[in-house]
Amino acid sequence: MAKGPGYTIDDLIYYTGLFGGIIVTYVLLQNVPIHHIIRLIIALAVGAGTGWCATYFFSRTGGSGGDDGF
């Protein structure tokens, strides 16, 4: 039986928060007069924080299910 890549639901939640936070922050900072690299760094920090908070919230409420070993 083939084994999958080993991703969990928690990984999906983290990356959804990460990329969602990056995209939303980058777009919201579009009209702020700062360099685009600085805007990307700010968006990365916000996205990482959003991903971590989403994973933490869902793991505390039992919504994600975590890694069931399947």
All heavy atoms as TSV, in Angstrom:
chain	resi	resn	atom	element	x	y	z
A	1	MET	N	N	0.846	-1.177	0.000
A	1	MET	CA	C	0.000	0.000	0.000
A	1	MET	C	C	0.895	1.244	0.000
A	1	MET	O	O	1.825	1.357	0.782
A	1	MET	CB	C	-0.887	-0.025	1.245
A	1	MET	CG	C	-1.851	1.102	1.298
A	1	MET	SD	S	-3.057	0.703	2.576
A	1	MET	CE	C	-3.639	2.276	2.945
A	2	ALA	N	N	0.608	2.174	-0.883
A	2	ALA	CA	C	1.415	3.389	-1.006
A	2	ALA	C	C	1.115	4.342	0.140
A	2	ALA	O	O	-0.029	4.522	0.539
A	2	ALA	CB	C	1.120	4.067	-2.333
A	3	LYS	N	N	2.158	4.944	0.661
A	3	LYS	CA	C	2.002	5.904	1.748
A	3	LYS	C	C	2.000	7.306	1.151
A	3	LYS	O	O	2.801	7.627	0.282
A	3	LYS	CB	C	3.143	5.748	2.740
A	3	LYS	CG	C	2.990	6.628	3.949
A	3	LYS	CD	C	3.888	6.130	5.054
A	3	LYS	CE	C	3.819	7.080	6.220
A	3	LYS	NZ	N	2.774	6.782	7.137
A	4	GLY	N	N	1.100	8.146	1.640
A	4	GLY	CA	C	0.985	9.514	1.148
A	4	GLY	C	C	2.118	10.394	1.645
A	4	GLY	O	O	3.032	9.941	2.322
A	5	PRO	N	N	2.056	11.680	1.325
A	5	PRO	CA	C	3.131	12.591	1.687
A	5	PRO	C	C	3.196	12.919	3.178
A	5	PRO	O	O	4.164	13.508	3.623
A	5	PRO	CB	C	2.830	13.846	0.869
A	5	PRO	CG	C	1.368	13.793	0.626
A	5	PRO	CD	C	1.028	12.322	0.530
A	6	GLY	N	N	2.196	12.567	3.948
A	6	GLY	CA	C	2.231	12.790	5.383
A	6	GLY	C	C	1.705	14.144	5.830
A	6	GLY	O	O	1.978	14.572	6.941
A	7	TYR	N	N	0.977	14.847	4.984
A	7	TYR	CA	C	0.398	16.119	5.377
A	7	TYR	C	C	-0.786	15.877	6.296
A	7	TYR	O	O	-1.495	14.887	6.178
A	7	TYR	CB	C	-0.078	16.913	4.161
A	7	TYR	CG	C	1.018	17.258	3.196
A	7	TYR	CD1	C	0.940	16.885	1.867
A	7	TYR	CD2	C	2.138	17.955	3.613
A	7	TYR	CE1	C	1.947	17.204	0.983
A	7	TYR	CE2	C	3.149	18.281	2.737
A	7	TYR	CZ	C	3.046	17.899	1.414
A	7	TYR	OH	O	4.043	18.212	0.548
A	8	THR	N	N	-0.994	16.810	7.207
A	8	THR	CA	C	-2.130	16.709	8.118
A	8	THR	C	C	-3.100	17.858	7.855
A	8	THR	O	O	-2.793	18.795	7.114
A	8	THR	CB	C	-1.667	16.769	9.583
A	8	THR	OG1	O	-1.081	18.058	9.829
A	8	THR	CG2	C	-0.664	15.670	9.898
A	9	ILE	N	N	-4.244	17.796	8.492
A	9	ILE	CA	C	-5.211	18.884	8.400
A	9	ILE	C	C	-4.622	20.153	9.013
A	9	ILE	O	O	-4.861	21.259	8.528
A	9	ILE	CB	C	-6.525	18.488	9.108
A	9	ILE	CG1	C	-7.172	17.282	8.428
A	9	ILE	CG2	C	-7.498	19.660	9.155
A	9	ILE	CD1	C	-7.586	17.522	7.000
A	10	ASP	N	N	-3.817	20.000	10.060
A	10	ASP	CA	C	-3.168	21.168	10.663
A	10	ASP	C	C	-2.249	21.874	9.676
A	10	ASP	O	O	-2.143	23.102	9.688
A	10	ASP	CB	C	-2.380	20.765	11.907
A	10	ASP	CG	C	-3.284	20.412	13.076
A	10	ASP	OD1	O	-4.439	20.881	13.089
A	10	ASP	OD2	O	-2.839	19.671	13.961
A	11	ASP	N	N	-1.582	21.122	8.821
A	11	ASP	CA	C	-0.750	21.735	7.784
A	11	ASP	C	C	-1.605	22.551	6.820
A	11	ASP	O	O	-1.239	23.664	6.435
A	11	ASP	CB	C	0.015	20.671	6.997
A	11	ASP	CG	C	1.035	19.925	7.825
A	11	ASP	OD1	O	1.532	20.506	8.821
A	11	ASP	OD2	O	1.326	18.765	7.497
A	12	LEU	N	N	-2.734	22.006	6.423
A	12	LEU	CA	C	-3.642	22.705	5.520
A	12	LEU	C	C	-4.150	23.994	6.154
A	12	LEU	O	O	-4.197	25.044	5.507
A	12	LEU	CB	C	-4.821	21.804	5.147
A	12	LEU	CG	C	-5.901	22.414	4.269
A	12	LEU	CD1	C	-5.341	22.756	2.901
A	12	LEU	CD2	C	-7.068	21.458	4.141
A	13	ILE	N	N	-4.500	23.940	7.426
A	13	ILE	CA	C	-4.982	25.134	8.122
A	13	ILE	C	C	-3.881	26.183	8.202
A	13	ILE	O	O	-4.115	27.366	7.960
A	13	ILE	CB	C	-5.502	24.758	9.524
A	13	ILE	CG1	C	-6.771	23.921	9.401
A	13	ILE	CG2	C	-5.751	26.001	10.373
A	13	ILE	CD1	C	-7.227	23.305	10.689
A	14	TYR	N	N	-2.655	25.762	8.535
A	14	TYR	CA	C	-1.544	26.715	8.628
A	14	TYR	C	C	-1.289	27.393	7.284
A	14	TYR	O	O	-1.172	28.619	7.212
A	14	TYR	CB	C	-0.265	26.028	9.113
A	14	TYR	CG	C	0.912	26.957	9.102
A	14	TYR	CD1	C	1.071	27.904	10.105
A	14	TYR	CD2	C	1.833	26.936	8.063
A	14	TYR	CE1	C	2.134	28.793	10.089
A	14	TYR	CE2	C	2.901	27.817	8.042
A	14	TYR	CZ	C	3.044	28.739	9.056
A	14	TYR	OH	O	4.091	29.621	9.018
A	15	TYR	N	N	-1.187	26.608	6.214
A	15	TYR	CA	C	-0.862	27.194	4.918
A	15	TYR	C	C	-2.000	28.043	4.366
A	15	TYR	O	O	-1.760	29.016	3.650
A	15	TYR	CB	C	-0.443	26.115	3.921
A	15	TYR	CG	C	0.953	25.614	4.228
A	15	TYR	CD1	C	1.176	24.304	4.641
A	15	TYR	CD2	C	2.047	26.461	4.135
A	15	TYR	CE1	C	2.456	23.855	4.938
A	15	TYR	CE2	C	3.323	26.023	4.421
A	15	TYR	CZ	C	3.518	24.727	4.826
A	15	TYR	OH	O	4.783	24.299	5.125
A	16	THR	N	N	-3.233	27.712	4.699
A	16	THR	CA	C	-4.352	28.565	4.297
A	16	THR	C	C	-4.243	29.922	4.979
A	16	THR	O	O	-4.401	30.965	4.338
A	16	THR	CB	C	-5.695	27.898	4.643
A	16	THR	OG1	O	-5.778	26.642	3.962
A	16	THR	CG2	C	-6.865	28.774	4.248
A	17	GLY	N	N	-3.964	29.921	6.284
A	17	GLY	CA	C	-3.774	31.180	6.995
A	17	GLY	C	C	-2.555	31.943	6.507
A	17	GLY	O	O	-2.583	33.170	6.380
A	18	LEU	N	N	-1.468	31.222	6.227
A	18	LEU	CA	C	-0.241	31.847	5.751
A	18	LEU	C	C	-0.459	32.578	4.436
A	18	LEU	O	O	-0.212	33.783	4.324
A	18	LEU	CB	C	0.865	30.800	5.587
A	18	LEU	CG	C	2.176	31.288	4.968
A	18	LEU	CD1	C	2.920	32.178	5.939
A	18	LEU	CD2	C	3.032	30.113	4.544
A	19	PHE	N	N	-0.953	31.858	3.440
A	19	PHE	CA	C	-1.115	32.477	2.123
A	19	PHE	C	C	-2.252	33.484	2.105
A	19	PHE	O	O	-2.167	34.514	1.426
A	19	PHE	CB	C	-1.308	31.407	1.043
A	19	PHE	CG	C	-0.047	30.632	0.784
A	19	PHE	CD1	C	0.000	29.273	1.007
A	19	PHE	CD2	C	1.099	31.267	0.354
A	19	PHE	CE1	C	1.163	28.549	0.785
A	19	PHE	CE2	C	2.268	30.564	0.125
A	19	PHE	CZ	C	2.302	29.201	0.342
A	20	GLY	N	N	-3.315	33.213	2.848
A	20	GLY	CA	C	-4.401	34.191	2.941
A	20	GLY	C	C	-3.926	35.488	3.570
A	20	GLY	O	O	-4.241	36.587	3.093
A	21	GLY	N	N	-3.150	35.375	4.655
A	21	GLY	CA	C	-2.615	36.567	5.309
A	21	GLY	C	C	-1.663	37.335	4.426
A	21	GLY	O	O	-1.670	38.570	4.401
A	22	ILE	N	N	-0.816	36.617	3.692
A	22	ILE	CA	C	0.121	37.282	2.779
A	22	ILE	C	C	-0.638	38.045	1.701
A	22	ILE	O	O	-0.358	39.217	1.443
A	22	ILE	CB	C	1.082	36.259	2.137
A	22	ILE	CG1	C	2.052	35.715	3.179
A	22	ILE	CG2	C	1.846	36.890	0.973
A	22	ILE	CD1	C	2.888	34.550	2.691
A	23	ILE	N	N	-1.588	37.404	1.075
A	23	ILE	CA	C	-2.316	38.027	-0.032
A	23	ILE	C	C	-3.107	39.240	0.438
A	23	ILE	O	O	-3.031	40.319	-0.160
A	23	ILE	CB	C	-3.240	36.991	-0.716
A	23	ILE	CG1	C	-2.393	35.941	-1.432
A	23	ILE	CG2	C	-4.208	37.674	-1.673
A	23	ILE	CD1	C	-3.169	34.708	-1.867
A	24	VAL	N	N	-3.862	39.072	1.515
A	24	VAL	CA	C	-4.705	40.177	1.993
A	24	VAL	C	C	-3.846	41.356	2.456
A	24	VAL	O	O	-4.126	42.508	2.114
A	24	VAL	CB	C	-5.644	39.690	3.120
A	24	VAL	CG1	C	-6.332	40.846	3.818
A	24	VAL	CG2	C	-6.674	38.718	2.563
A	25	THR	N	N	-2.787	41.088	3.199
A	25	THR	CA	C	-1.926	42.171	3.682
A	25	THR	C	C	-1.230	42.885	2.531
A	25	THR	O	O	-1.152	44.120	2.513
A	25	THR	CB	C	-0.882	41.623	4.666
A	25	THR	OG1	O	-1.555	40.951	5.726
A	25	THR	CG2	C	-0.036	42.739	5.239
A	26	TYR	N	N	-0.719	42.137	1.569
A	26	TYR	CA	C	-0.024	42.742	0.441
A	26	TYR	C	C	-0.966	43.650	-0.345
A	26	TYR	O	O	-0.585	44.748	-0.751
A	26	TYR	CB	C	0.558	41.665	-0.467
A	26	TYR	CG	C	1.587	42.183	-1.439
A	26	TYR	CD1	C	2.907	42.361	-1.045
A	26	TYR	CD2	C	1.243	42.490	-2.743
A	26	TYR	CE1	C	3.860	42.833	-1.932
A	26	TYR	CE2	C	2.182	42.964	-3.637
A	26	TYR	CZ	C	3.484	43.138	-3.227
A	26	TYR	OH	O	4.426	43.619	-4.111
A	27	VAL	N	N	-2.198	43.210	-0.545
A	27	VAL	CA	C	-3.164	44.021	-1.295
A	27	VAL	C	C	-3.572	45.256	-0.488
A	27	VAL	O	O	-3.690	46.352	-1.044
A	27	VAL	CB	C	-4.393	43.169	-1.677
A	27	VAL	CG1	C	-5.524	44.037	-2.206
A	27	VAL	CG2	C	-4.010	42.121	-2.706
A	28	LEU	N	N	-3.763	45.086	0.817
A	28	LEU	CA	C	-4.161	46.236	1.634
A	28	LEU	C	C	-3.070	47.295	1.724
A	28	LEU	O	O	-3.368	48.485	1.856
A	28	LEU	CB	C	-4.550	45.772	3.044
A	28	LEU	CG	C	-5.872	45.024	3.160
A	28	LEU	CD1	C	-6.088	44.557	4.591
A	28	LEU	CD2	C	-7.035	45.882	2.698
A	29	LEU	N	N	-1.809	46.882	1.637
A	29	LEU	CA	C	-0.698	47.828	1.700
A	29	LEU	C	C	-0.316	48.389	0.334
A	29	LEU	O	O	0.693	49.084	0.213
A	29	LEU	CB	C	0.524	47.161	2.338
A	29	LEU	CG	C	0.418	46.810	3.813
A	29	LEU	CD1	C	1.662	46.059	4.274
A	29	LEU	CD2	C	0.194	48.055	4.643
A	30	GLN	N	N	-1.112	48.119	-0.675
A	30	GLN	CA	C	-0.782	48.524	-2.034
A	30	GLN	C	C	-0.669	50.038	-2.185
A	30	GLN	O	O	0.180	50.531	-2.921
A	30	GLN	CB	C	-1.840	47.987	-2.997
A	30	GLN	CG	C	-1.510	48.162	-4.440
A	30	GLN	CD	C	-2.489	47.423	-5.331
A	30	GLN	OE1	O	-3.501	46.924	-4.852
A	30	GLN	NE2	N	-2.202	47.360	-6.602
A	31	ASN	N	N	-1.503	50.793	-1.502
A	31	ASN	CA	C	-1.497	52.251	-1.644
A	31	ASN	C	C	-0.602	52.947	-0.627
A	31	ASN	O	O	-0.533	54.169	-0.612
A	31	ASN	CB	C	-2.921	52.797	-1.545
A	31	ASN	CG	C	-3.761	52.356	-2.728
A	31	ASN	OD1	O	-3.246	52.209	-3.831
A	31	ASN	ND2	N	-5.032	52.124	-2.497
A	32	VAL	N	N	0.056	52.190	0.239
A	32	VAL	CA	C	0.985	52.778	1.203
A	32	VAL	C	C	2.322	52.998	0.492
A	32	VAL	O	O	2.830	52.088	-0.176
A	32	VAL	CB	C	1.164	51.839	2.425
A	32	VAL	CG1	C	2.171	52.404	3.397
A	32	VAL	CG2	C	-0.170	51.594	3.107
A	33	PRO	N	N	2.893	54.187	0.633
A	33	PRO	CA	C	4.124	54.497	-0.119
A	33	PRO	C	C	5.380	53.866	0.499
A	33	PRO	O	O	6.246	54.564	1.033
A	33	PRO	CB	C	4.186	56.028	-0.074
A	33	PRO	CG	C	3.477	56.390	1.187
A	33	PRO	CD	C	2.401	55.356	1.351
A	34	ILE	N	N	5.487	52.551	0.420
A	34	ILE	CA	C	6.689	51.848	0.869
A	34	ILE	C	C	7.167	50.941	-0.261
A	34	ILE	O	O	6.402	50.606	-1.164
A	34	ILE	CB	C	6.445	51.020	2.159
A	34	ILE	CG1	C	5.299	50.029	1.967
A	34	ILE	CG2	C	6.203	51.915	3.344
A	34	ILE	CD1	C	5.044	49.126	3.152
A	35	HIS	N	N	8.417	50.542	-0.186
A	35	HIS	CA	C	9.000	49.687	-1.218
A	35	HIS	C	C	8.287	48.333	-1.223
A	35	HIS	O	O	7.873	47.834	-0.176
A	35	HIS	CB	C	10.497	49.514	-0.944
A	35	HIS	CG	C	11.245	48.958	-2.104
A	35	HIS	ND1	N	11.435	47.616	-2.276
A	35	HIS	CD2	C	11.839	49.575	-3.156
A	35	HIS	CE1	C	12.121	47.414	-3.386
A	35	HIS	NE2	N	12.388	48.604	-3.937
A	36	HIS	N	N	8.157	47.713	-2.392
A	36	HIS	CA	C	7.406	46.467	-2.502
A	36	HIS	C	C	8.065	45.310	-1.745
A	36	HIS	O	O	7.377	44.395	-1.298
A	36	HIS	CB	C	7.160	46.097	-3.968
A	36	HIS	CG	C	8.408	45.838	-4.750
A	36	HIS	ND1	N	9.155	46.845	-5.299
A	36	HIS	CD2	C	9.037	44.689	-5.054
A	36	HIS	CE1	C	10.196	46.330	-5.921
A	36	HIS	NE2	N	10.159	45.015	-5.783
A	37	ILE	N	N	9.375	45.341	-1.570
A	37	ILE	CA	C	10.052	44.292	-0.796
A	37	ILE	C	C	9.686	44.409	0.682
A	37	ILE	O	O	9.431	43.410	1.355
A	37	ILE	CB	C	11.583	44.363	-1.000
A	37	ILE	CG1	C	11.950	44.108	-2.458
A	37	ILE	CG2	C	12.299	43.388	-0.074
A	37	ILE	CD1	C	11.589	42.729	-2.968
A	38	ILE	N	N	9.637	45.638	1.190
A	38	ILE	CA	C	9.228	45.862	2.581
A	38	ILE	C	C	7.781	45.438	2.771
A	38	ILE	O	O	7.427	44.816	3.780
A	38	ILE	CB	C	9.417	47.347	2.971
A	38	ILE	CG1	C	10.866	47.786	2.780
A	38	ILE	CG2	C	8.939	47.605	4.392
A	38	ILE	CD1	C	11.859	47.007	3.621
A	39	ARG	N	N	6.949	45.742	1.794
A	39	ARG	CA	C	5.547	45.333	1.851
A	39	ARG	C	C	5.434	43.806	1.889
A	39	ARG	O	O	4.629	43.251	2.637
A	39	ARG	CB	C	4.807	45.886	0.630
A	39	ARG	CG	C	3.330	45.654	0.680
A	39	ARG	CD	C	2.564	46.305	-0.442
A	39	ARG	NE	N	3.368	46.850	-1.511
A	39	ARG	CZ	C	2.939	47.004	-2.744
A	39	ARG	NH1	N	1.720	46.665	-3.072
A	39	ARG	NH2	N	3.722	47.497	-3.675
A	40	LEU	N	N	6.264	43.116	1.117
A	40	LEU	CA	C	6.251	41.655	1.110
A	40	LEU	C	C	6.726	41.089	2.452
A	40	LEU	O	O	6.161	40.122	2.949
A	40	LEU	CB	C	7.117	41.125	-0.030
A	40	LEU	CG	C	7.174	39.606	-0.172
A	40	LEU	CD1	C	5.788	39.038	-0.435
A	40	LEU	CD2	C	8.135	39.220	-1.277
A	41	ILE	N	N	7.753	41.693	3.043
A	41	ILE	CA	C	8.242	41.224	4.341
A	41	ILE	C	C	7.166	41.392	5.413
A	41	ILE	O	O	6.947	40.495	6.239
A	41	ILE	CB	C	9.547	41.969	4.716
A	41	ILE	CG1	C	10.663	41.537	3.771
A	41	ILE	CG2	C	9.917	41.727	6.174
A	41	ILE	CD1	C	11.926	42.366	3.892
A	42	ILE	N	N	6.477	42.525	5.404
A	42	ILE	CA	C	5.381	42.748	6.354
A	42	ILE	C	C	4.280	41.712	6.124
A	42	ILE	O	O	3.744	41.127	7.070
A	42	ILE	CB	C	4.829	44.182	6.226
A	42	ILE	CG1	C	5.884	45.187	6.662
A	42	ILE	CG2	C	3.554	44.354	7.022
A	42	ILE	CD1	C	5.553	46.625	6.324
A	43	ALA	N	N	3.945	41.456	4.861
A	43	ALA	CA	C	2.899	40.481	4.535
A	43	ALA	C	C	3.305	39.075	4.969
A	43	ALA	O	O	2.468	38.300	5.448
A	43	ALA	CB	C	2.592	40.518	3.039
A	44	LEU	N	N	4.582	38.719	4.830
A	44	LEU	CA	C	5.058	37.407	5.283
A	44	LEU	C	C	4.923	37.261	6.794
A	44	LEU	O	O	4.511	36.206	7.288
A	44	LEU	CB	C	6.510	37.195	4.864
A	44	LEU	CG	C	6.755	36.894	3.393
A	44	LEU	CD1	C	8.239	36.973	3.079
A	44	LEU	CD2	C	6.208	35.531	3.041
A	45	ALA	N	N	5.257	38.310	7.520
A	45	ALA	CA	C	5.138	38.263	8.979
A	45	ALA	C	C	3.680	38.125	9.403
A	45	ALA	O	O	3.350	37.314	10.284
A	45	ALA	CB	C	5.756	39.514	9.591
A	46	VAL	N	N	2.806	38.895	8.779
A	46	VAL	CA	C	1.382	38.806	9.106
A	46	VAL	C	C	0.832	37.438	8.719
A	46	VAL	O	O	0.069	36.826	9.472
A	46	VAL	CB	C	0.591	39.940	8.420
A	46	VAL	CG1	C	-0.908	39.736	8.554
A	46	VAL	CG2	C	0.995	41.284	8.999
A	47	GLY	N	N	1.223	36.932	7.562
A	47	GLY	CA	C	0.746	35.624	7.115
A	47	GLY	C	C	1.198	34.499	8.029
A	47	GLY	O	O	0.423	33.604	8.361
A	48	ALA	N	N	2.454	34.534	8.467
A	48	ALA	CA	C	2.956	33.505	9.381
A	48	ALA	C	C	2.203	33.561	10.706
A	48	ALA	O	O	1.842	32.530	11.274
A	48	ALA	CB	C	4.447	33.674	9.602
A	49	GLY	N	N	1.956	34.763	11.185
A	49	GLY	CA	C	1.185	34.908	12.423
A	49	GLY	C	C	-0.246	34.433	12.268
A	49	GLY	O	O	-0.799	33.772	13.161
A	50	THR	N	N	-0.843	34.735	11.137
A	50	THR	CA	C	-2.212	34.290	10.877
A	50	THR	C	C	-2.283	32.761	10.793
A	50	THR	O	O	-3.191	32.145	11.350
A	50	THR	CB	C	-2.743	34.905	9.566
A	50	THR	OG1	O	-2.630	36.314	9.642
A	50	THR	CG2	C	-4.187	34.518	9.319
A	51	GLY	N	N	-1.325	32.161	10.111
A	51	GLY	CA	C	-1.295	30.702	10.013
A	51	GLY	C	C	-1.114	30.037	11.360
A	51	GLY	O	O	-1.785	29.058	11.689
A	52	TRP	N	N	-0.222	30.587	12.176
A	52	TRP	CA	C	0.009	30.021	13.506
A	52	TRP	C	C	-1.231	30.167	14.383
A	52	TRP	O	O	-1.623	29.227	15.081
A	52	TRP	CB	C	1.202	30.704	14.177
A	52	TRP	CG	C	1.498	30.107	15.508
A	52	TRP	CD1	C	2.235	29.000	15.758
A	52	TRP	CD2	C	1.019	30.574	16.775
A	52	TRP	NE1	N	2.252	28.760	17.109
A	52	TRP	CE2	C	1.519	29.704	17.756
A	52	TRP	CE3	C	0.224	31.646	17.162
A	52	TRP	CZ2	C	1.241	29.883	19.104
A	52	TRP	CZ3	C	-0.047	31.821	18.505
A	52	TRP	CH2	C	0.456	30.952	19.457
A	53	CYS	N	N	-1.860	31.355	14.346
A	53	CYS	CA	C	-3.071	31.579	15.153
A	53	CYS	C	C	-4.212	30.666	14.715
A	53	CYS	O	O	-4.951	30.157	15.561
A	53	CYS	CB	C	-3.502	33.044	15.066
A	53	CYS	SG	S	-2.434	34.176	15.955
A	54	ALA	N	N	-4.371	30.469	13.428
A	54	ALA	CA	C	-5.422	29.584	12.941
A	54	ALA	C	C	-5.178	28.150	13.398
A	54	ALA	O	O	-6.101	27.471	13.862
A	54	ALA	CB	C	-5.510	29.648	11.416
A	55	THR	N	N	-3.940	27.686	13.295
A	55	THR	CA	C	-3.613	26.331	13.749
A	55	THR	C	C	-3.842	26.200	15.243
A	55	THR	O	O	-4.409	25.209	15.711
A	55	THR	CB	C	-2.153	25.991	13.415
A	55	THR	OG1	O	-1.963	26.134	12.018
A	55	THR	CG2	C	-1.814	24.573	13.817
A	56	TYR	N	N	-3.417	27.201	16.008
A	56	TYR	CA	C	-3.597	27.177	17.462
A	56	TYR	C	C	-5.075	27.155	17.827
A	56	TYR	O	O	-5.500	26.374	18.668
A	56	TYR	CB	C	-2.905	28.389	18.087
A	56	TYR	CG	C	-3.054	28.442	19.584
A	56	TYR	CD1	C	-2.310	27.601	20.394
A	56	TYR	CD2	C	-3.942	29.327	20.177
A	56	TYR	CE1	C	-2.438	27.640	21.767
A	56	TYR	CE2	C	-4.081	29.379	21.544
A	56	TYR	CZ	C	-3.333	28.537	22.348
A	56	TYR	OH	O	-3.477	28.578	23.698
A	57	PHE	N	N	-5.875	28.014	17.165
A	57	PHE	CA	C	-7.301	28.078	17.465
A	57	PHE	C	C	-7.990	26.748	17.167
A	57	PHE	O	O	-8.749	26.240	17.990
A	57	PHE	CB	C	-7.965	29.200	16.659
A	57	PHE	CG	C	-9.460	29.214	16.787
A	57	PHE	CD1	C	-10.058	29.680	17.933
A	57	PHE	CD2	C	-10.260	28.739	15.756
A	57	PHE	CE1	C	-11.440	29.681	18.053
A	57	PHE	CE2	C	-11.634	28.735	15.872
A	57	PHE	CZ	C	-12.229	29.213	17.020
A	58	PHE	N	N	-7.739	26.176	16.006
A	58	PHE	CA	C	-8.409	24.941	15.644
A	58	PHE	C	C	-7.926	23.755	16.461
A	58	PHE	O	O	-8.669	22.813	16.695
A	58	PHE	CB	C	-8.273	24.654	14.143
A	58	PHE	CG	C	-9.241	25.442	13.317
A	58	PHE	CD1	C	-8.815	26.535	12.582
A	58	PHE	CD2	C	-10.578	25.116	13.286
A	58	PHE	CE1	C	-9.694	27.265	11.833
A	58	PHE	CE2	C	-11.480	25.846	12.539
A	58	PHE	CZ	C	-11.038	26.925	11.809
A	59	SER	N	N	-6.675	23.764	16.915
A	59	SER	CA	C	-6.201	22.671	17.745
A	59	SER	C	C	-6.795	22.763	19.144
A	59	SER	O	O	-7.029	21.758	19.797
A	59	SER	CB	C	-4.677	22.641	17.812
A	59	SER	OG	O	-4.181	23.745	18.528
A	60	ARG	N	N	-7.065	23.983	19.631
A	60	ARG	CA	C	-7.665	24.168	20.953
A	60	ARG	C	C	-9.142	23.812	20.956
A	60	ARG	O	O	-9.650	23.318	21.942
A	60	ARG	CB	C	-7.497	25.611	21.427
A	60	ARG	CG	C	-6.078	26.058	21.598
A	60	ARG	CD	C	-5.556	25.803	22.942
A	60	ARG	NE	N	-6.396	26.491	23.910
A	60	ARG	CZ	C	-6.348	26.244	25.196
A	60	ARG	NH1	N	-5.516	25.387	25.662
A	60	ARG	NH2	N	-7.154	26.880	26.019
A	61	THR	N	N	-9.836	24.083	19.845
A	61	THR	CA	C	-11.259	23.806	19.791
A	61	THR	C	C	-11.558	22.399	19.289
A	61	THR	O	O	-12.706	21.985	19.270
A	61	THR	CB	C	-11.987	24.820	18.879
A	61	THR	OG1	O	-11.440	24.724	17.565
A	61	THR	CG2	C	-11.847	26.226	19.393
A	62	GLY	N	N	-10.537	21.698	18.855
A	62	GLY	CA	C	-10.739	20.339	18.347
A	62	GLY	C	C	-11.330	20.291	16.955
A	62	GLY	O	O	-11.783	19.263	16.509
A	63	GLY	N	N	-11.310	21.419	16.246
A	63	GLY	CA	C	-11.917	21.484	14.931
A	63	GLY	C	C	-11.095	20.868	13.817
A	63	GLY	O	O	-11.620	20.456	12.806
A	64	SER	N	N	-9.775	20.796	14.006
A	64	SER	CA	C	-8.944	20.335	12.896
A	64	SER	C	C	-8.789	18.820	12.858
A	64	SER	O	O	-8.554	18.242	11.822
A	64	SER	CB	C	-7.569	20.971	12.959
A	64	SER	OG	O	-6.821	20.439	14.030
A	65	GLY	N	N	-8.859	18.184	13.988
A	65	GLY	CA	C	-8.706	16.746	14.021
A	65	GLY	C	C	-7.266	16.291	14.129
A	65	GLY	O	O	-6.990	15.189	14.529
A	66	GLY	N	N	-6.326	17.174	13.777
A	66	GLY	CA	C	-4.904	16.827	13.902
A	66	GLY	C	C	-4.509	15.674	13.020
A	66	GLY	O	O	-5.059	15.460	11.947
A	67	ASP	N	N	-3.551	14.891	13.467
A	67	ASP	CA	C	-3.047	13.754	12.712
A	67	ASP	C	C	-3.613	12.474	13.315
A	67	ASP	O	O	-3.211	12.062	14.392
A	67	ASP	CB	C	-1.515	13.740	12.749
A	67	ASP	CG	C	-0.929	12.650	11.873
A	67	ASP	OD1	O	-1.698	12.061	11.094
A	67	ASP	OD2	O	0.282	12.421	11.976
A	68	ASP	N	N	-4.556	11.877	12.634
A	68	ASP	CA	C	-5.182	10.650	13.134
A	68	ASP	C	C	-4.430	9.400	12.711
A	68	ASP	O	O	-4.818	8.301	13.057
A	68	ASP	CB	C	-6.632	10.559	12.626
A	68	ASP	CG	C	-7.512	11.653	13.208
A	68	ASP	OD1	O	-7.187	12.134	14.318
A	68	ASP	OD2	O	-8.495	12.026	12.558
A	69	GLY	N	N	-3.373	9.560	11.952
A	69	GLY	CA	C	-2.592	8.416	11.522
A	69	GLY	C	C	-3.138	7.712	10.290
A	69	GLY	O	O	-2.708	6.630	9.940
A	70	PHE	N	N	-4.084	8.324	9.613
A	70	PHE	CA	C	-4.649	7.721	8.414
A	70	PHE	C	C	-4.025	8.289	7.185
A	70	PHE	O	O	-3.780	9.397	7.013
A	70	PHE	CB	C	-6.169	7.904	8.346
A	70	PHE	CG	C	-6.879	7.193	9.456
A	70	PHE	CD1	C	-7.485	7.888	10.477
A	70	PHE	CD2	C	-6.926	5.799	9.483
A	70	PHE	CE1	C	-8.135	7.242	11.491
A	70	PHE	CE2	C	-7.587	5.152	10.487
A	70	PHE	CZ	C	-8.194	5.871	11.496
